[in-house]
Amino acid sequence: MKANAQPSALLPALISVVTLLLLVAPFIGLLFATSWRGFAFADGDGSAIAVSLCYSLLALLLIIALGTPLAWWLARHRVRGGWLIDALLLLALLTPPLALGLLLASVYGPYAPAGNLLERAGLVLTNSGPAFVMAQFYSALPYYVIAARAAFEGVPRELEQIALTLGHSPWRSFMHVSLPLARLGLAAAVALAWVRALGEFGAVLIVAYYPQGIPVKLWVNLQNTGLSAVYPLLWIFFLVAMPLPLVLGLAARRRRLI
């Protein structure tokens, strides 16, 4: 029995090691492909970093503010046509980024009715900061809502009902029961939305080529100079994208262990 159990345990471990090696291989390749002696940024890289950081943070705040109530409502209410809401979320999630950019341009572009009306009000949603945030918002919101919904669905409803019977208002029950118990899943949702917004290329390319963020600037550097001009900004992208998910993940794990 022991002799048979040992190979069966080794096979998943071997497959796991191979899978991890496949995942890490491109990053090891980047490490060796980067010319460290000639490591230098191209013109405009610093501006692209600032643009991506500032606007991604703003988009993330909007996603959390608008997506969290929606995720909680979807997790706690069953309505007729709920399948249609799920279909809309999946449709937004599965739409290719370039197609999403075209859809946004058809609604919020300067020649579209909504875009024309907003432009008269002073809000330009083409090649502007608000357009950049809009593209990130639309691309990352479905990921956040689906992940946050799953987090809220993992909170026992009985605990929320107990809080209500003890005299807590629905808002206090949400703040003191639902949010704390869903914090692990919500942290994962925030991390996912952050990386998705920061790395958005297709939709941003269509509606907000200017101001250029990191993804678009990577493409411009590749087109104008070549692969060697991409590596420095690519390293900065990873350094900018990773801290928030790592901090959220470590904080959530620490609270889970307490």
N, C-alpha and C positions, 0 to 999 in steps of 0.2 A: 504493500500500500504506500509506504513511504517512498519507495523507488519510483512509483508511478506518479506520485504527487509532485515530486521535485521537478521533472521536466515540464509539467503543466504549469508550474509557477514560473519557470524560467522563460517560457515563450512570451507571455504578456510583458515581462520585463525587457526582453530583447526587442520586441516590437516598439515598446515605449522609448527605448534608447535610440533606435533608428529614427523614429518620428521626431524626437527632439533634435537629433543631428540634422535632419532635413530642415527643421525650422530655423536652426541657428546658422546653417551654411551660408545664406546670403549675407548675414552680418559679419561672419568671419571673412568672407570675400571682400566686403567693404573695408574691413580693417587692413587687409593687405593691398587693396587697390588704391587706397588713399596715399597720395604723395605727401608725406608728413614734412619733408624738408621744404617743399614749395607750397605748404598749406597757406592759402590766402583767399580772402573773400572777393567776390566780384563786386563791381559797382552796383549799389542799390540793395545788396544783401541785408545790410543793417536795417534799412527802412522796411524791407519785407518781413524781417523778424518782428519789428515793433508793430507793424500792421496786423500780422497774424495773432500775436499775443493779445493786443488790446481788443480787437474785434471778436476774437474767439471767446475771450472772457465775457464780453458783453452778450454774445449769442448764448453762451452757457447760462448766464443769469436769466435770460428771457426763457430759455428752455425749461429751467427748473421752476420758474415762477408760473408758467402757463401749463407745463406738462405734468407737474405733480398733482394739481387738483384733478386734471383729466384722468390720470392713471388711477388715482384713488376712487374716483366716481365709477370708472369702468370695472374696478375690482369689487366694488360694493353694491352695484346696482345691476339688475337684470332687466333689460327693456326689450320691447318688441323691435325686431330688426337689429338686434345686437350683432348678428353675423355681418351686417352691412358695415358697421363700425369697424369690426375686425378686418373686413376686406379693404376698407379705406386705409387702415394703418399698414396692412401688408402691401397695398398698392404703392403707398408713399415710400415704404421701406425698399421695395424691389425695383422701383423706377431707376433706370440707369442715370448716373449723375449728369451726363450731357443732355439727356432727354429732360431731366428735371430743370436744368438751366433754360432750355427752350420753352418749357411750360411756364416758368416764372417770367420769362421775357414776353410771352404772349399775353400775360395778365398784367404785369407791372411795368412793361416796357413803355417807352415814351409815346408810342403810337397806339397803345392799348387803352381802352376806356379808363380802367382803374389807374393805370400809370399816368395818363394824361391829367386825370383829376388830382392825383396826389402831387404831381409836378406843379400844378397851378397853386397848390397849397404850400409849396416850398419844399416838398420831400421828393427828391430825385432818387429813383431806385434803379439807376443804370450807371455803372462806372462811378460809384460813390461809396463812402463808408456805410451808409444804411443798406445799400445793395449788397455789399459784402456780408454784412450781418444777416440779411434776409436769406441769402443763399446758404449760409451755414446753419441758420435756424431750421430751414425746411429740410436740409439733408440729415441733420442730427436728431431732430425732434422725435421721429418715429422710433428710433433706437431707444431713446430715453423712456418714452411712454410705455413701450412694450416691456422693457426691463423693470421699470418702476411699478407697473401693474402687477407683474409677477411677485415683486417684493411685498406689495400690499396684500395680495391674495394669500401670502404665507402667514399673515397675522390672524390669529383666531378671532373670529367675530365675537365670541363670548366675552373676551376681555374688554372690547369696546362697549358691549352692552352693559357690562358690570360698571364701567366708568359712568355711563349715562344714568344708571339706576342710583348711583351714589351722588347724583346731583351735578355732575359735570356737564357743561354744554357740549354740543357736537364739536365745536372748535377746540375746546380744551381736551376732549377725548382724542381728537386727531393729533394735537400737539404733544400730549403726554403719554399716549398709548400707541397709536398707530405709527407715528414717525419713529419713536425710539425702537420699536420692535422690528420695523422694516429697514433699519439703518444699514444693515449689511448689503441688502439688495439695492437700496438707493445709492449707496456709495459706488457699487458696480455700475449702476445706470449713469451716474454722473461721470465716472471715468470713461465709459463707453461714448457718451455724448461729447465729451471734451476731445477725445482722440478723433472722433468722426468729424467734428466741426473743424478742428485744426487742420486735418488732412484733406478737406474737401477741395477738389480740383475742378471737376467737370462743370458743376453749376456755377461756381465762382468765375470760371473762364468765360462763360457766356454772358453773365449779367454784371460782373464786376472785375473785368480784366485790370482795370485801375480802381483803387490802389492795389498794387501787386502784393499778395501775401506770399508765404513760403512756397506752397505748391506751384503756383503760377510762375514764380521766379525761378524755381528749379527747372521748369519746362523752358523758360526763356534762356537761362544759362546753357542748357543742353543744346538748344537750337543755334544760339549765337556763337558759343565758344567750344562746346564739346563736353564729353563726359567728365573730363578733369575738373571743369568749373562747377560741377554739381556736388562733388563730394563734401567740400567744407560746409555748404549750406545744409546738406543732408544730415551731417553730424549734429548740427545745431538744431535741426528739426527734431531729432530723437531726444536731444537733451532738453528741449522745450516741452515735448509731448509727454515724456515719461514721468516727471516728478509728481504731477497731480494724481495719476492713477496709482503710483506706488505709495504715496502718502495715504490716500484713501484706503487702499488695500491693507496696509500695515495697521492703520488706525482701527479699521473694522475687525481685523483678525485679533488685535489686542483686546478689544472690547468683548469679542466672542470668548476669549480665553479667561476673562475675569469672572 
